[in-house]
Amino acid sequence: MTKHKWLTWASELQAIAQNGLTYSKDDFDQHVAYFSLDNLPELSQPRVTDKQIKIMYKHYLQPDLPTEFD
């Protein structure tokens, strides 16, 4: 076992990520990214609202903003 636990964790995460790339079915599985705010897919309105998405996107663009609770 290595002296630094974070190095062990990093190696394990890298192995998990590599397995994900190896066994993924298509490009969509390999290239997950954020949608732009003006190109969002249809939302499941009972679970998330447009307002919540806009708040999350604002925090994605400005990660130093304080946490908001709704």
mmCIF file of the N, C-alpha and C atoms, coordinates in Angstrom:
data_MODEL
# 
_entry.id   MODEL 
# 
loop_
_atom_site.group_PDB 
_atom_site.id 
_atom_site.type_symbol 
_atom_site.label_atom_id 
_atom_site.label_alt_id 
_atom_site.label_comp_id 
_atom_site.label_asym_id 
_atom_site.label_entity_id 
_atom_site.label_seq_id 
_atom_site.pdbx_PDB_ins_code 
_atom_site.Cartn_x 
_atom_site.Cartn_y 
_atom_site.Cartn_z 
_atom_site.occupancy 
_atom_site.B_iso_or_equiv 
_atom_site.pdbx_formal_charge 
_atom_site.auth_seq_id 
_atom_site.auth_comp_id 
_atom_site.auth_asym_id 
_atom_site.auth_atom_id 
_atom_site.pdbx_PDB_model_num 
ATOM 1   N N  . MET A 1 1  ? 0.846   -1.188 0.000   1.00 0.00 ? 1  MET A N  1 
ATOM 2   C CA . MET A 1 1  ? 0.000   0.000  0.000   1.00 0.00 ? 1  MET A CA 1 
ATOM 3   C C  . MET A 1 1  ? 0.885   1.243  0.000   1.00 0.00 ? 1  MET A C  1 
ATOM 4   N N  . THR A 1 2  ? 0.462   2.237  -0.769  1.00 0.00 ? 2  THR A N  1 
ATOM 5   C CA . THR A 1 2  ? 1.275   3.451  -0.857  1.00 0.00 ? 2  THR A CA 1 
ATOM 6   C C  . THR A 1 2  ? 1.174   4.264  0.424   1.00 0.00 ? 2  THR A C  1 
ATOM 7   N N  . LYS A 1 3  ? 2.126   5.118  0.592   1.00 0.00 ? 3  LYS A N  1 
ATOM 8   C CA . LYS A 1 3  ? 2.166   5.974  1.770   1.00 0.00 ? 3  LYS A CA 1 
ATOM 9   C C  . LYS A 1 3  ? 1.026   6.992  1.754   1.00 0.00 ? 3  LYS A C  1 
ATOM 10  N N  . HIS A 1 4  ? 0.638   7.448  0.576   1.00 0.00 ? 4  HIS A N  1 
ATOM 11  C CA . HIS A 1 4  ? -0.390  8.476  0.447   1.00 0.00 ? 4  HIS A CA 1 
ATOM 12  C C  . HIS A 1 4  ? -1.689  7.852  -0.055  1.00 0.00 ? 4  HIS A C  1 
ATOM 13  N N  . LYS A 1 5  ? -2.724  7.938  0.768   1.00 0.00 ? 5  LYS A N  1 
ATOM 14  C CA . LYS A 1 5  ? -4.015  7.358  0.386   1.00 0.00 ? 5  LYS A CA 1 
ATOM 15  C C  . LYS A 1 5  ? -4.584  8.013  -0.869  1.00 0.00 ? 5  LYS A C  1 
ATOM 16  N N  . TRP A 1 6  ? -4.355  9.321  -1.044  1.00 0.00 ? 6  TRP A N  1 
ATOM 17  C CA . TRP A 1 6  ? -4.926  10.019 -2.198  1.00 0.00 ? 6  TRP A CA 1 
ATOM 18  C C  . TRP A 1 6  ? -4.377  9.455  -3.497  1.00 0.00 ? 6  TRP A C  1 
ATOM 19  N N  . LEU A 1 7  ? -3.138  8.986  -3.469  1.00 0.00 ? 7  LEU A N  1 
ATOM 20  C CA . LEU A 1 7  ? -2.546  8.400  -4.671  1.00 0.00 ? 7  LEU A CA 1 
ATOM 21  C C  . LEU A 1 7  ? -3.221  7.065  -5.013  1.00 0.00 ? 7  LEU A C  1 
ATOM 22  N N  . THR A 1 8  ? -3.536  6.295  -3.988  1.00 0.00 ? 8  THR A N  1 
ATOM 23  C CA . THR A 1 8  ? -4.268  5.042  -4.190  1.00 0.00 ? 8  THR A CA 1 
ATOM 24  C C  . THR A 1 8  ? -5.648  5.338  -4.752  1.00 0.00 ? 8  THR A C  1 
ATOM 25  N N  . TRP A 1 9  ? -6.330  6.324  -4.187  1.00 0.00 ? 9  TRP A N  1 
ATOM 26  C CA . TRP A 1 9  ? -7.674  6.690  -4.664  1.00 0.00 ? 9  TRP A CA 1 
ATOM 27  C C  . TRP A 1 9  ? -7.620  7.170  -6.109  1.00 0.00 ? 9  TRP A C  1 
ATOM 28  N N  . ALA A 1 10 ? -6.603  7.970  -6.429  1.00 0.00 ? 10 ALA A N  1 
ATOM 29  C CA . ALA A 1 10 ? -6.476  8.472  -7.799  1.00 0.00 ? 10 ALA A CA 1 
ATOM 30  C C  . ALA A 1 10 ? -6.270  7.322  -8.779  1.00 0.00 ? 10 ALA A C  1 
ATOM 31  N N  . SER A 1 11 ? -5.459  6.349  -8.394  1.00 0.00 ? 11 SER A N  1 
ATOM 32  C CA . SER A 1 11 ? -5.235  5.188  -9.261  1.00 0.00 ? 11 SER A CA 1 
ATOM 33  C C  . SER A 1 11 ? -6.513  4.386  -9.452  1.00 0.00 ? 11 SER A C  1 
ATOM 34  N N  . GLU A 1 12 ? -7.278  4.223  -8.375  1.00 0.00 ? 12 GLU A N  1 
ATOM 35  C CA . GLU A 1 12 ? -8.535  3.483  -8.467  1.00 0.00 ? 12 GLU A CA 1 
ATOM 36  C C  . GLU A 1 12 ? -9.548  4.226  -9.333  1.00 0.00 ? 12 GLU A C  1 
ATOM 37  N N  . LEU A 1 13 ? -9.624  5.544  -9.185  1.00 0.00 ? 13 LEU A N  1 
ATOM 38  C CA . LEU A 1 13 ? -10.530 6.339  -10.024 1.00 0.00 ? 13 LEU A CA 1 
ATOM 39  C C  . LEU A 1 13 ? -10.139 6.262  -11.492 1.00 0.00 ? 13 LEU A C  1 
ATOM 40  N N  . GLN A 1 14 ? -8.847  6.293  -11.747 1.00 0.00 ? 14 GLN A N  1 
ATOM 41  C CA . GLN A 1 14 ? -8.371  6.187  -13.124 1.00 0.00 ? 14 GLN A CA 1 
ATOM 42  C C  . GLN A 1 14 ? -8.761  4.832  -13.723 1.00 0.00 ? 14 GLN A C  1 
ATOM 43  N N  . ALA A 1 15 ? -8.653  3.769  -12.946 1.00 0.00 ? 15 ALA A N  1 
ATOM 44  C CA . ALA A 1 15 ? -9.038  2.439  -13.430 1.00 0.00 ? 15 ALA A CA 1 
ATOM 45  C C  . ALA A 1 15 ? -10.534 2.367  -13.713 1.00 0.00 ? 15 ALA A C  1 
ATOM 46  N N  . ILE A 1 16 ? -11.339 2.960  -12.836 1.00 0.00 ? 16 ILE A N  1 
ATOM 47  C CA . ILE A 1 16 ? -12.791 2.980  -13.045 1.00 0.00 ? 16 ILE A CA 1 
ATOM 48  C C  . ILE A 1 16 ? -13.121 3.747  -14.319 1.00 0.00 ? 16 ILE A C  1 
ATOM 49  N N  . ALA A 1 17 ? -12.483 4.894  -14.511 1.00 0.00 ? 17 ALA A N  1 
ATOM 50  C CA . ALA A 1 17 ? -12.737 5.696  -15.716 1.00 0.00 ? 17 ALA A CA 1 
ATOM 51  C C  . ALA A 1 17 ? -12.331 4.939  -16.973 1.00 0.00 ? 17 ALA A C  1 
ATOM 52  N N  . GLN A 1 18 ? -11.206 4.263  -16.922 1.00 0.00 ? 18 GLN A N  1 
ATOM 53  C CA . GLN A 1 18 ? -10.755 3.502  -18.089 1.00 0.00 ? 18 GLN A CA 1 
ATOM 54  C C  . GLN A 1 18 ? -11.710 2.360  -18.404 1.00 0.00 ? 18 GLN A C  1 
ATOM 55  N N  . ASN A 1 19 ? -12.211 1.689  -17.367 1.00 0.00 ? 19 ASN A N  1 
ATOM 56  C CA . ASN A 1 19 ? -13.212 0.637  -17.583 1.00 0.00 ? 19 ASN A CA 1 
ATOM 57  C C  . ASN A 1 19 ? -14.462 1.208  -18.222 1.00 0.00 ? 19 ASN A C  1 
ATOM 58  N N  . GLY A 1 20 ? -14.870 2.383  -17.778 1.00 0.00 ? 20 GLY A N  1 
ATOM 59  C CA . GLY A 1 20 ? -16.047 3.019  -18.365 1.00 0.00 ? 20 GLY A CA 1 
ATOM 60  C C  . GLY A 1 20 ? -15.853 3.291  -19.841 1.00 0.00 ? 20 GLY A C  1 
ATOM 61  N N  . LEU A 1 21 ? -14.681 3.770  -20.231 1.00 0.00 ? 21 LEU A N  1 
ATOM 62  C CA . LEU A 1 21 ? -14.407 4.021  -21.646 1.00 0.00 ? 21 LEU A CA 1 
ATOM 63  C C  . LEU A 1 21 ? -14.342 2.727  -22.440 1.00 0.00 ? 21 LEU A C  1 
ATOM 64  N N  . THR A 1 22 ? -13.776 1.700  -21.843 1.00 0.00 ? 22 THR A N  1 
ATOM 65  C CA . THR A 1 22 ? -13.620 0.424  -22.537 1.00 0.00 ? 22 THR A CA 1 
ATOM 66  C C  . THR A 1 22 ? -14.969 -0.236 -22.808 1.00 0.00 ? 22 THR A C  1 
ATOM 67  N N  . TYR A 1 23 ? -15.863 -0.186 -21.833 1.00 0.00 ? 23 TYR A N  1 
ATOM 68  C CA . TYR A 1 23 ? -17.119 -0.923 -21.952 1.00 0.00 ? 23 TYR A CA 1 
ATOM 69  C C  . TYR A 1 23 ? -18.321 -0.055 -22.317 1.00 0.00 ? 23 TYR A C  1 
ATOM 70  N N  . SER A 1 24 ? -18.114 1.204  -22.642 1.00 0.00 ? 24 SER A N  1 
ATOM 71  C CA . SER A 1 24 ? -19.237 2.054  -23.037 1.00 0.00 ? 24 SER A CA 1 
ATOM 72  C C  . SER A 1 24 ? -19.770 1.606  -24.396 1.00 0.00 ? 24 SER A C  1 
ATOM 73  N N  . LYS A 1 25 ? -21.059 1.862  -24.614 1.00 0.00 ? 25 LYS A N  1 
ATOM 74  C CA . LYS A 1 25 ? -21.723 1.360  -25.812 1.00 0.00 ? 25 LYS A CA 1 
ATOM 75  C C  . LYS A 1 25 ? -21.573 2.273  -27.021 1.00 0.00 ? 25 LYS A C  1 
ATOM 76  N N  . ASP A 1 26 ? -21.507 3.578  -26.807 1.00 0.00 ? 26 ASP A N  1 
ATOM 77  C CA . ASP A 1 26 ? -21.490 4.499  -27.938 1.00 0.00 ? 26 ASP A CA 1 
ATOM 78  C C  . ASP A 1 26 ? -20.813 5.809  -27.551 1.00 0.00 ? 26 ASP A C  1 
ATOM 79  N N  . ASP A 1 27 ? -20.738 6.729  -28.517 1.00 0.00 ? 27 ASP A N  1 
ATOM 80  C CA . ASP A 1 27 ? -20.086 8.027  -28.273 1.00 0.00 ? 27 ASP A CA 1 
ATOM 81  C C  . ASP A 1 27 ? -20.757 8.809  -27.154 1.00 0.00 ? 27 ASP A C  1 
ATOM 82  N N  . PHE A 1 28 ? -22.090 8.701  -27.049 1.00 0.00 ? 28 PHE A N  1 
ATOM 83  C CA . PHE A 1 28 ? -22.799 9.446  -26.007 1.00 0.00 ? 28 PHE A CA 1 
ATOM 84  C C  . PHE A 1 28 ? -22.298 9.045  -24.627 1.00 0.00 ? 28 PHE A C  1 
ATOM 85  N N  . ASP A 1 29 ? -22.068 7.757  -24.413 1.00 0.00 ? 29 ASP A N  1 
ATOM 86  C CA . ASP A 1 29 ? -21.562 7.289  -23.125 1.00 0.00 ? 29 ASP A CA 1 
ATOM 87  C C  . ASP A 1 29 ? -20.158 7.818  -22.839 1.00 0.00 ? 29 ASP A C  1 
ATOM 88  N N  . GLN A 1 30 ? -19.371 8.029  -23.874 1.00 0.00 ? 30 GLN A N  1 
ATOM 89  C CA . GLN A 1 30 ? -17.989 8.453  -23.683 1.00 0.00 ? 30 GLN A CA 1 
ATOM 90  C C  . GLN A 1 30 ? -17.829 9.966  -23.571 1.00 0.00 ? 30 GLN A C  1 
ATOM 91  N N  . HIS A 1 31 ? -18.729 10.720 -24.140 1.00 0.00 ? 31 HIS A N  1 
ATOM 92  C CA . HIS A 1 31 ? -18.560 12.173 -24.221 1.00 0.00 ? 31 HIS A CA 1 
ATOM 93  C C  . HIS A 1 31 ? -19.710 12.898 -23.545 1.00 0.00 ? 31 HIS A C  1 
ATOM 94  N N  . VAL A 1 32 ? -19.888 12.683 -22.257 1.00 0.00 ? 32 VAL A N  1 
ATOM 95  C CA . VAL A 1 32 ? -20.945 13.371 -21.506 1.00 0.00 ? 32 VAL A CA 1 
ATOM 96  C C  . VAL A 1 32 ? -20.463 14.786 -21.217 1.00 0.00 ? 32 VAL A C  1 
ATOM 97  N N  . ALA A 1 33 ? -21.279 15.772 -21.550 1.00 0.00 ? 33 ALA A N  1 
ATOM 98  C CA . ALA A 1 33 ? -20.913 17.168 -21.308 1.00 0.00 ? 33 ALA A CA 1 
ATOM 99  C C  . ALA A 1 33 ? -22.160 17.962 -20.920 1.00 0.00 ? 33 ALA A C  1 
ATOM 100 N N  . TYR A 1 34 ? -21.934 19.171 -20.476 1.00 0.00 ? 34 TYR A N  1 
ATOM 101 C CA . TYR A 1 34 ? -23.053 20.041 -20.127 1.00 0.00 ? 34 TYR A CA 1 
ATOM 102 C C  . TYR A 1 34 ? -23.709 20.577 -21.394 1.00 0.00 ? 34 TYR A C  1 
ATOM 103 N N  . PHE A 1 35 ? -25.022 20.772 -21.329 1.00 0.00 ? 35 PHE A N  1 
ATOM 104 C CA . PHE A 1 35 ? -25.741 21.442 -22.403 1.00 0.00 ? 35 PHE A CA 1 
ATOM 105 C C  . PHE A 1 35 ? -25.596 22.940 -22.204 1.00 0.00 ? 35 PHE A C  1 
ATOM 106 N N  . SER A 1 36 ? -25.641 23.696 -23.281 1.00 0.00 ? 36 SER A N  1 
ATOM 107 C CA . SER A 1 36 ? -25.661 25.150 -23.127 1.00 0.00 ? 36 SER A CA 1 
ATOM 108 C C  . SER A 1 36 ? -27.047 25.541 -22.627 1.00 0.00 ? 36 SER A C  1 
ATOM 109 N N  . LEU A 1 37 ? -27.142 26.689 -22.000 1.00 0.00 ? 37 LEU A N  1 
ATOM 110 C CA . LEU A 1 37 ? -28.404 27.120 -21.409 1.00 0.00 ? 37 LEU A CA 1 
ATOM 111 C C  . LEU A 1 37 ? -29.495 27.291 -22.459 1.00 0.00 ? 37 LEU A C  1 
ATOM 112 N N  . ASP A 1 38 ? -29.123 27.691 -23.669 1.00 0.00 ? 38 ASP A N  1 
ATOM 113 C CA . ASP A 1 38 ? -30.128 27.875 -24.720 1.00 0.00 ? 38 ASP A CA 1 
ATOM 114 C C  . ASP A 1 38 ? -30.360 26.608 -25.548 1.00 0.00 ? 38 ASP A C  1 
ATOM 115 N N  . ASN A 1 39 ? -29.763 25.478 -25.121 1.00 0.00 ? 39 ASN A N  1 
ATOM 116 C CA . ASN A 1 39 ? -29.928 24.231 -25.855 1.00 0.00 ? 39 ASN A CA 1 
ATOM 117 C C  . ASN A 1 39 ? -30.203 23.069 -24.900 1.00 0.00 ? 39 ASN A C  1 
ATOM 118 N N  . LEU A 1 40 ? -31.061 23.314 -23.905 1.00 0.00 ? 40 LEU A N  1 
ATOM 119 C CA . LEU A 1 40 ? -31.374 22.284 -22.919 1.00 0.00 ? 40 LEU A CA 1 
ATOM 120 C C  . LEU A 1 40 ? -32.330 21.253 -23.498 1.00 0.00 ? 40 LEU A C  1 
ATOM 121 N N  . PRO A 1 41 ? -32.191 19.992 -23.109 1.00 0.00 ? 41 PRO A N  1 
ATOM 122 C CA . PRO A 1 41 ? -33.175 18.991 -23.538 1.00 0.00 ? 41 PRO A CA 1 
ATOM 123 C C  . PRO A 1 41 ? -34.488 19.208 -22.795 1.00 0.00 ? 41 PRO A C  1 
ATOM 124 N N  . GLU A 1 42 ? -35.519 18.519 -23.217 1.00 0.00 ? 42 GLU A N  1 
ATOM 125 C CA . GLU A 1 42 ? -36.808 18.640 -22.538 1.00 0.00 ? 42 GLU A CA 1 
ATOM 126 C C  . GLU A 1 42 ? -36.642 18.192 -21.088 1.00 0.00 ? 42 GLU A C  1 
ATOM 127 N N  . LEU A 1 43 ? -37.194 18.971 -20.166 1.00 0.00 ? 43 LEU A N  1 
ATOM 128 C CA . LEU A 1 43 ? -37.030 18.707 -18.746 1.00 0.00 ? 43 LEU A CA 1 
ATOM 129 C C  . LEU A 1 43 ? -38.168 17.852 -18.208 1.00 0.00 ? 43 LEU A C  1 
ATOM 130 N N  . SER A 1 44 ? -37.880 17.104 -17.180 1.00 0.00 ? 44 SER A N  1 
ATOM 131 C CA . SER A 1 44 ? -38.908 16.378 -16.448 1.00 0.00 ? 44 SER A CA 1 
ATOM 132 C C  . SER A 1 44 ? -39.450 17.339 -15.395 1.00 0.00 ? 44 SER A C  1 
ATOM 133 N N  . GLN A 1 45 ? -40.471 18.090 -15.735 1.00 0.00 ? 45 GLN A N  1 
ATOM 134 C CA . GLN A 1 45 ? -40.957 19.176 -14.881 1.00 0.00 ? 45 GLN A CA 1 
ATOM 135 C C  . GLN A 1 45 ? -41.319 18.767 -13.450 1.00 0.00 ? 45 GLN A C  1 
ATOM 136 N N  . PRO A 1 46 ? -41.849 17.589 -13.202 1.00 0.00 ? 46 PRO A N  1 
ATOM 137 C CA . PRO A 1 46 ? -42.121 17.267 -11.799 1.00 0.00 ? 46 PRO A CA 1 
ATOM 138 C C  . PRO A 1 46 ? -40.848 17.175 -10.952 1.00 0.00 ? 46 PRO A C  1 
ATOM 139 N N  . ARG A 1 47 ? -39.715 16.894 -11.575 1.00 0.00 ? 47 ARG A N  1 
ATOM 140 C CA . ARG A 1 47 ? -38.470 16.729 -10.815 1.00 0.00 ? 47 ARG A CA 1 
ATOM 141 C C  . ARG A 1 47 ? -37.597 17.970 -10.805 1.00 0.00 ? 47 ARG A C  1 
ATOM 142 N N  . VAL A 1 48 ? -37.619 18.763 -11.869 1.00 0.00 ? 48 VAL A N  1 
ATOM 143 C CA . VAL A 1 48 ? -36.748 19.939 -11.954 1.00 0.00 ? 48 VAL A CA 1 
ATOM 144 C C  . VAL A 1 48 ? -37.447 21.012 -12.782 1.00 0.00 ? 48 VAL A C  1 
ATOM 145 N N  . THR A 1 49 ? -37.272 22.265 -12.379 1.00 0.00 ? 49 THR A N  1 
ATOM 146 C CA . THR A 1 49 ? -37.920 23.371 -13.081 1.00 0.00 ? 49 THR A CA 1 
ATOM 147 C C  . THR A 1 49 ? -36.898 24.174 -13.876 1.00 0.00 ? 49 THR A C  1 
ATOM 148 N N  . ASP A 1 50 ? -37.402 24.992 -14.789 1.00 0.00 ? 50 ASP A N  1 
ATOM 149 C CA . ASP A 1 50 ? -36.512 25.874 -15.557 1.00 0.00 ? 50 ASP A CA 1 
ATOM 150 C C  . ASP A 1 50 ? -35.719 26.788 -14.624 1.00 0.00 ? 50 ASP A C  1 
ATOM 151 N N  . LYS A 1 51 ? -36.383 27.300 -13.588 1.00 0.00 ? 51 LYS A N  1 
ATOM 152 C CA . LYS A 1 51 ? -35.719 28.194 -12.640 1.00 0.00 ? 51 LYS A CA 1 
ATOM 153 C C  . LYS A 1 51 ? -34.545 27.482 -11.952 1.00 0.00 ? 51 LYS A C  1 
ATOM 154 N N  . GLN A 1 52 ? -34.741 26.224 -11.543 1.00 0.00 ? 52 GLN A N  1 
ATOM 155 C CA . GLN A 1 52 ? -33.672 25.475 -10.890 1.00 0.00 ? 52 GLN A CA 1 
ATOM 156 C C  . GLN A 1 52 ? -32.493 25.242 -11.838 1.00 0.00 ? 52 GLN A C  1 
ATOM 157 N N  . ILE A 1 53 ? -32.793 24.942 -13.080 1.00 0.00 ? 53 ILE A N  1 
ATOM 158 C CA . ILE A 1 53 ? -31.727 24.733 -14.071 1.00 0.00 ? 53 ILE A CA 1 
ATOM 159 C C  . ILE A 1 53 ? -30.916 26.008 -14.252 1.00 0.00 ? 53 ILE A C  1 
ATOM 160 N N  . LYS A 1 54 ? -31.598 27.142 -14.337 1.00 0.00 ? 54 LYS A N  1 
ATOM 161 C CA . LYS A 1 54 ? -30.893 28.417 -14.510 1.00 0.00 ? 54 LYS A CA 1 
ATOM 162 C C  . LYS A 1 54 ? -30.001 28.732 -13.307 1.00 0.00 ? 54 LYS A C  1 
ATOM 163 N N  . ILE A 1 55 ? -30.493 28.420 -12.105 1.00 0.00 ? 55 ILE A N  1 
ATOM 164 C CA . ILE A 1 55 ? -29.689 28.635 -10.898 1.00 0.00 ? 55 ILE A CA 1 
ATOM 165 C C  . ILE A 1 55 ? -28.453 27.733 -10.924 1.00 0.00 ? 55 ILE A C  1 
ATOM 166 N N  . MET A 1 56 ? -28.651 26.452 -11.279 1.00 0.00 ? 56 MET A N  1 
ATOM 167 C CA . MET A 1 56 ? -27.510 25.523 -11.336 1.00 0.00 ? 56 MET A CA 1 
ATOM 168 C C  . MET A 1 56 ? -26.496 25.959 -12.386 1.00 0.00 ? 56 MET A C  1 
ATOM 169 N N  . TYR A 1 57 ? -26.990 26.420 -13.524 1.00 0.00 ? 57 TYR A N  1 
ATOM 170 C CA . TYR A 1 57 ? -26.091 26.851 -14.597 1.00 0.00 ? 57 TYR A CA 1 
ATOM 171 C C  . TYR A 1 57 ? -25.296 28.082 -14.177 1.00 0.00 ? 57 TYR A C  1 
ATOM 172 N N  . LYS A 1 58 ? -25.970 28.991 -13.475 1.00 0.00 ? 58 LYS A N  1 
ATOM 173 C CA . LYS A 1 58 ? -25.287 30.187 -12.978 1.00 0.00 ? 58 LYS A CA 1 
ATOM 174 C C  . LYS A 1 58 ? -24.142 29.789 -12.045 1.00 0.00 ? 58 LYS A C  1 
ATOM 175 N N  . HIS A 1 59 ? -24.383 28.803 -11.189 1.00 0.00 ? 59 HIS A N  1 
ATOM 176 C CA . HIS A 1 59 ? -23.342 28.337 -10.268 1.00 0.00 ? 59 HIS A CA 1 
ATOM 177 C C  . HIS A 1 59 ? -22.259 27.544 -10.993 1.00 0.00 ? 59 HIS A C  1 
ATOM 178 N N  . TYR A 1 60 ? -22.615 26.865 -12.059 1.00 0.00 ? 60 TYR A N  1 
ATOM 179 C CA . TYR A 1 60 ? -21.611 26.167 -12.871 1.00 0.00 ? 60 TYR A CA 1 
ATOM 180 C C  . TYR A 1 60 ? -20.642 27.176 -13.485 1.00 0.00 ? 60 TYR A C  1 
ATOM 181 N N  . LEU A 1 61 ? -21.183 28.297 -13.972 1.00 0.00 ? 61 LEU A N  1 
ATOM 182 C CA . LEU A 1 61 ? -20.349 29.325 -14.586 1.00 0.00 ? 61 LEU A CA 1 
ATOM 183 C C  . LEU A 1 61 ? -19.553 30.121 -13.557 1.00 0.00 ? 61 LEU A C  1 
ATOM 184 N N  . GLN A 1 62 ? -20.112 30.254 -12.339 1.00 0.00 ? 62 GLN A N  1 
ATOM 185 C CA . GLN A 1 62 ? -19.459 31.007 -11.274 1.00 0.00 ? 62 GLN A CA 1 
ATOM 186 C C  . GLN A 1 62 ? -19.385 30.150 -10.008 1.00 0.00 ? 62 GLN A C  1 
ATOM 187 N N  . PRO A 1 63 ? -18.465 29.210 -9.927  1.00 0.00 ? 63 PRO A N  1 
ATOM 188 C CA . PRO A 1 63 ? -18.431 28.272 -8.806  1.00 0.00 ? 63 PRO A CA 1 
ATOM 189 C C  . PRO A 1 63 ? -18.199 28.894 -7.438  1.00 0.00 ? 63 PRO A C  1 
ATOM 190 N N  . ASP A 1 64 ? -17.767 30.142 -7.384  1.00 0.00 ? 64 ASP A N  1 
ATOM 191 C CA . ASP A 1 64 ? -17.531 30.789 -6.084  1.00 0.00 ? 64 ASP A CA 1 
ATOM 192 C C  . ASP A 1 64 ? -18.794 31.386 -5.481  1.00 0.00 ? 64 ASP A C  1 
ATOM 193 N N  . LEU A 1 65 ? -19.915 31.324 -6.155  1.00 0.00 ? 65 LEU A N  1 
ATOM 194 C CA . LEU A 1 65 ? -21.159 31.841 -5.601  1.00 0.00 ? 65 LEU A CA 1 
ATOM 195 C C  . LEU A 1 65 ? -21.551 31.051 -4.355  1.00 0.00 ? 65 LEU A C  1 
ATOM 196 N N  . PRO A 1 66 ? -22.197 31.701 -3.383  1.00 0.00 ? 66 PRO A N  1 
ATOM 197 C CA . PRO A 1 66 ? -22.631 30.957 -2.196  1.00 0.00 ? 66 PRO A CA 1 
ATOM 198 C C  . PRO A 1 66 ? -23.754 29.972 -2.536  1.00 0.00 ? 66 PRO A C  1 
ATOM 199 N N  . THR A 1 67 ? -23.858 28.943 -1.754  1.00 0.00 ? 67 THR A N  1 
ATOM 200 C CA . THR A 1 67 ? -24.891 27.924 -1.972  1.00 0.00 ? 67 THR A CA 1 
ATOM 201 C C  . THR A 1 67 ? -26.278 28.516 -1.779  1.00 0.00 ? 67 THR A C  1 
ATOM 202 N N  . GLU A 1 68 ? -27.194 28.141 -2.660  1.00 0.00 ? 68 GLU A N  1 
ATOM 203 C CA . GLU A 1 68 ? -28.587 28.586 -2.556  1.00 0.00 ? 68 GLU A CA 1 
ATOM 204 C C  . GLU A 1 68 ? -29.450 27.400 -2.184  1.00 0.00 ? 68 GLU A C  1 
ATOM 205 N N  . PHE A 1 69 ? -30.444 27.642 -1.355  1.00 0.00 ? 69 PHE A N  1 
ATOM 206 C CA . PHE A 1 69 ? -31.406 26.614 -0.999  1.00 0.00 ? 69 PHE A CA 1 
ATOM 207 C C  . PHE A 1 69 ? -32.778 27.072 -1.433  1.00 0.00 ? 69 PHE A C  1 
ATOM 208 N N  . ASP A 1 70 ? -33.551 26.149 -2.000  1.00 0.00 ? 70 ASP A N  1 
ATOM 209 C CA . ASP A 1 70 ? -34.916 26.532 -2.376  1.00 0.00 ? 70 ASP A CA 1 
ATOM 210 C C  . ASP A 1 70 ? -35.931 25.669 -1.671  1.00 0.00 ? 70 ASP A C  1 
# 
